[in-house]
């Protein structure tokens, strides 16, 4: 009777090995290759990336919260936080409106190839990210979400095009794909994560490490002017005066839309 040869498990089918420290380079490579494959499959050439807090709620969510809290006696801090959330909810609405208008504009551009230009992209979670994906979805455009696995689990929002919903383990690979196809950035109010992304991207543009010139809109004057005084960098000699020209401060959908479309068209003709 012929002896049966042992059949081993292929390395890439071995979940224990693929989850091990030794296989980390393979996991990193997968987080590079999978988005590349999907972008090629869906003919995505370039993106407009929206950054901002996952904690900002839509006006509808705020109304729901207020109804739920109506019978409770709130502390001074709770009233202040509710007031701030209600104030910030305008940015959810305006991020959605801006993404909607940019998507319609992008779809109206003459096509010289199959490639889709200026697809809306976000970090994939709730808040401003959801608003951006929602606006693009309402305009019947593609919508990209770059989700990240973190201890306080961030779930992908429901407005992302399913085949363009990515879940990253490595922040640096997520940042690569947020930045590499980007042709414009819109920075809405946010916390540590948004600040990290803003200053890393500004550094890449300032030092000419970005592959393309990037129009950068910092949206929400009431928030940002309290948080950062960009002129102080110049006063103390930490940046050159012309570095301030890397950003455009905006507080209206019309202004941001006009600035972005005007600059994107100009850059595409150079």
PyMOL commands that set and color helices and strands:
alter all, ss='L'
color gray80, all
select helices_A, chain A and resi 11-13+15-18+21-41+59-69+76-108+128-138+162-164+171-180+192-206+221-227+230-235+241-246+253-268
alter helices_A, ss='H'
color red, helices_A
select strands_A, chain A and resi 47-51+119-122+143-148+165-168+182-187+215-219+247-250
alter strands_A, ss='S'
color yellow, strands_A
deselect
rebuild
show_as cartoon
